[in-house]
Amino acid sequence: MGRVTRPTDTGGLGFGLKWNMGWMHDSLEYVSHEPVHRKYHHHEMTFAMVYAYSENYVLPISHDEVVHGKQALVSKMPGDWWQRRANVRAYLGFMWAHPGKQLLFMGQEFAQGAEWCEERGPEWWLLDEGYHSAGDHRGVRDLVRDLNDRYRATPALWQRDTDPSGFRWVEVDAADDNVFAFLRYDDGGRPLLAVSNFSPWSGTTTPSVPATT
């Protein structure tokens, strides 16, 4: 355990959580590339597991990453509007399944395309029925809602979140296919399989799930 979230009586600073800035920067760098180039950045999505249990981490999309020309989350993605939203959905699914606690900065939960502005606040009008693309933004919002519901209902996603035995890679080297797969375990050893496909193609690889998990 690192010093930030270690108890003070054992030499730590006593904080409950620490932002995982390494995960944030690496994963955002990965998804910013066109799918055809992501195989050269595959490690940016897997390296965080090398140190994931050194602290009690939060997986943040920081306010600093959606201002000053860095673009909002959906606008960081390559491709057209449909592809950018598909990338955001895949990214959020990976984020919610990954060890750590999830934190989105305001507006990112409904795919606001503009950067954050403290003078205006979130662009809630994007969700208004009268807006021609409201369904697109509501779709991302509804996904975040469903991910939160699934997270609460699935102990494997949080019961052993700070225990290395609660995680196991199933597919870590499928760089050519842009696929990642891993197992999460609850306190009773019951597994959850998470598979993320960051390519625009389906059926590119079949993860080999262990018969005994």
N, C-alpha and C positions, 0 to 999 in steps of 0.2 A: 504493500500500500504506500502511495506517495505521501508526502508531508502535508499537503493542503487539506486533504480529507481524513487524515489520521487524527485520532483523539489527542488532545493536548497532554494527557497523562502518559502518552507513549512517544512524545516528541513531535507531534504534528501540530497543525494550526487550528484544528478543530472545526473546520467548515464541513457542512453536510454534502456539498456538491462542488464540482469544478467544471467549467466549460472546457469541452474538448475541441480546442481551436485547430488542432492538427487534423482531426477527422473532418471538420467543416471545410478547411481550405483544400484538403486532398480530394474530398468527394465532389465539391463544387468544380474543381479543376477538371475532374474526370468527365462530368456530365456536360461541361461546356464544349467538349470536342464533338465533332461529327461522329456518328456510330462507327464509321469505317476506320477511324483513327483511334478509337478507344482501346483497342487491343494493346497499343503502345503505352497505355496509362493504367493498365489493369491493377497494378500494385497500389495505386492511389485509393482503391476501394477496399483493399484487404489489409494494408499496413496497420491500420488503427487497432486491429485485433492483437498486434504484438504487445501493445501497452494498455489495452482496454481495461485491465483489472488493476492497474497501478494506482488509480484514483477512482472515486465514485463520480462518474462523468455525466454531464449533460451534453446532448448533441444539439448544438444551437445553430439556427440560421440568424446570425447576429444582425442588429441594426446597422452595424458598420459595413455590412456586406450588401446593403440595398440602398446606399446613398453615394454621393460624390462620384458619379459616373460608373459605379460598379454594377448597376442595373438591378432590378427586382429579380426574384428567383426565376419566374417564368421567362423573363427576357434574357437570362443568361444562357438559356437552352438554344441549341442550333435548330435550324429548319423553319418551316412555316408555323402558323398559329396552331394548327392541329398537332404538329409534331412537337412543338414546345410544350403544349399541355400534356401530351403523352409522356414526354420526358419527366415533367414534374410529377405526374402520377406514379411513374416507376420509382422516381427518387424518394418520394414520400413513403411508398410501401417499403422500400429498403430501409429507410430511416426508422420507421416504426418497429421493424423486426430486429434491428441491430441492437446489441447491448448498449445501454445508456438511456437517459431520460430525454424526451423530445421537447424542443423549444422552437417555435416559429415566431418570427417578428410580425407584427400586425400588418395585415394585407396579403401576406404570402399564403394564408390559408384559403384564399379564394382567387389566387392567380392574378393579383393586381399587376399590371404590366409596367406601371410607372414607378419610379423610385419613391421612397418615403420622403414626405415633405411635412415638417412640423407645423407649417402654417395651414395645411389643408387636412391632415389626418388621413386615415384610410379612405379609399374611394368606394364607399358603400353603394353608390349609385350603380356600380357595375352589376349588382345583384337585383336591381329593380326590374320588374316584369316588362316595363316599357322599353328597356334597353335591348337592342337587337341581338347582342351576344350574351345576355344574362345567363342563358342556359349553360354556356361554356364555363362561366365563373361559378355558377351554382354546382356544376358537376364536380369541380375541384373541392369546393366547400363541403359537399356531401361526402366526398371520399375521406376528407379529414375527419368528419363526424363518424363515419363508419370505422375508420382506423382506430379512433378513440374508443368506440364501443367494443371493438374486437380486442383491443389492448386490455380493457378492464375485465373482459370475460375470459381471458386466456392467461392463466397464471404462469405459463412457460415464458411469457414475455417480460415478467418482472420479478417472480419469486427468487430466482437465482441470478439476478442481474449483476451482482458484484462477485459472483462465484465462477471461476473458470470452468468448473465442471458443468455449468449450465449452458455451454456452447460447444458446438462441434461443426467444423467445416465438412460439407459434403462435396461441394464443387468449388475449388478455389483457384484452379488453373485454366479455366475455360476462356482464356483471353480472346481467342479468335471469334468466339460466339458472344462475347459481352454478357456472360451469364455468371451469376453467383448463387450458391445454394448452401444453406447451413441449417442445423438443428438447434432449437432452444429447448430446454428441459425445465419442468416445474419441480417442486420439492419431492413429488412422488416418482420422478424419473420419466414422466410422460412427455413425449417429444412433440414439438411443432416443427414442421418443415417449412422453411421460407425459401422461395426461389425468385430471383430477380433477373429479368431479361432486359438489358439496355440496348438491344439491337431492334431494328424495325421488322425483324423476321421472327416467325414462330417455329418451334420444333427444331431449333438449331442444335440442341444438345439435350441429352437425357441424363440427369443426375443419377448417380449410383447410390441409392439410399441403403445404408447398412440394414441387413435383415434383423439384427439385434441392436436396438438403440438404447 
